[in-house]
């Protein structure tokens, strides 16, 4: 499980991308703990969408742990909550 940072902003994208790439090597679902995310911007949501797309190619998905109003709001604003299955939808 990978615990996401409190502030998921463009300044975090490069480091987060590196961590997510390592998670993709496991050839399984990727579990992300979002319980402490208090800020999320478009760049990080875009990175999560790219992760979801990569996982779907291998018949896997993101597994969400916890909840984050900030991430939920950003995903809803961008129209990707369903794609990311942030509400548990698949």
N, C-alpha and C positions, 0 to 999 in steps of 0.2 A: 504494500500500500504506500502510495506517495501522498504526503501531506502538502497541500498547496499553500503558498504564502498568504499572509493577511492581505497584502495589496498585490493584486494581479494586474499589473500595468505594463505598458510597453517596455519599461526599464527592466522588467523581469522576464521578458519573452525569451531572450537568448539562453539564459540559464535554465528556464523551465523547459525549453525545447530540448536541450541536452539531456535533462532528466527524463523527459518523456520518451526520447529516442531509446534510452537504455531500457525503459519499461517495455518497449515494443519488441525487444529481443527475446522476451520470454514466450512469445507465441501463445498468448492467452489473453483473457480479459485484463484490462488495466483498472485497478481500483484506485480512485482518487478521493482523499479526505478533503472536503470543502468546508468543514465545520468552522474554520477560523477565517475564511475569506470575508473581508469587510469592504473590499473595493475591487471592481473588475472592469476593465476597459475593453474596447473592441479588439485590440491586438491580441489579447489573451483569449478572448472568446473565439477568435479566428483560429488560434493555435489549437484550441480544444476541438473545433470542427475538423481541422486537418487530422488530428489524432483519431477522431471517430471514423473518418473516412479510411484511414490506413487500417484501423482495426477491422472495419467491415469487410475489407478485401480478404481478410483471413477468417471471416465468419466469427469475429469477436466484437466486443463493445466496451465502452467505459462503464464501470460499476461505481456509482456514487456512494460515498459514505458521508453521513452528516447532511447538513443543510446550510445554505448561504443565501440570505435574502438579496445581497448585493449581486451575486452571480446569477441568481434566478431572474432578477430584474433586468440585468444586462442582456441575458439570453432572450427574454421575452421582448425587449425593445428591438433586438436584432432579428427576431423571428426564428430563432434556432432552438428553442426549448424542446420541441418535439424531436427534432433531428438528433439532439444530444441526449434524448431520453432523460432529461433532467427531472422530470416528474415521475419517472419510473415507467414511462411509455416506451414501447419498442415497436 
